[in-house]
């Protein structure tokens, strides 16, 4: 069980990538909105899409961790 | 800790709400029951809200409804392009269903999107919509040729996307709702009073609505991607 807990912790580390990715995307999006406030609608929808994609990896890691804890 | 784990496993299991006593008993799981409740709510709401529609001098309710429908139509038109008309009602209904399903834990019911079967069904419907639209508006040969765009080298990746897109849609919605649910259970286990109410605003309301937007937006975007550039 204790090994399983460690494995689940490692699986959840995918969150690091998602966090960095979303951070970079949001930073550049606010940069872009500051330069061109009139394009904010398009920038927002692109940002939302990118964040959803980046967040997907974190969610996969989370589900993997859950499977390790509850099924393993 | 073990007691908490037991409680969590118990909360995660998809419980059978009741059994219909025909044909040796048909089990109805709680996600199906809550889906029926959501359907009943929206049907009654629609019937009540669309009474007394007038062309001149519309009431407050009618103005709210009209601006909501206009917002939906504009969003779908922006994302999908000239063939937007048949997609708007489907995307709107999915958004209403997922939106209410994600925030229904506020009213003390288990969200049906916590059940992976529900999100898998929604993702399968999205997949049918995306690839059905691709073949419907490009023809059989044109739809096949779409897989070889923008370059023939990318064909294997485009074919892999047929399976990956619905899987990602399904797991994204499921994982988010389940994650919010587990975190709320942990918070309730540690501090049973006051504090959960604050976190509930973020995890149940905000996260649920964001995931609704993401699901509908991604479906519309993928569907638009398959049919868009032909008209240029």
Interface residues (C-beta under 8 A of the other chain):
Chain A: X45 X48 X49 X52 X55 X56 X59 X60 X62 X63 X66 X70
Chain B: X9 X12 X168 X171 X172 X174 X175 X176 X178 X179 X213 X214 X217 X218 X221
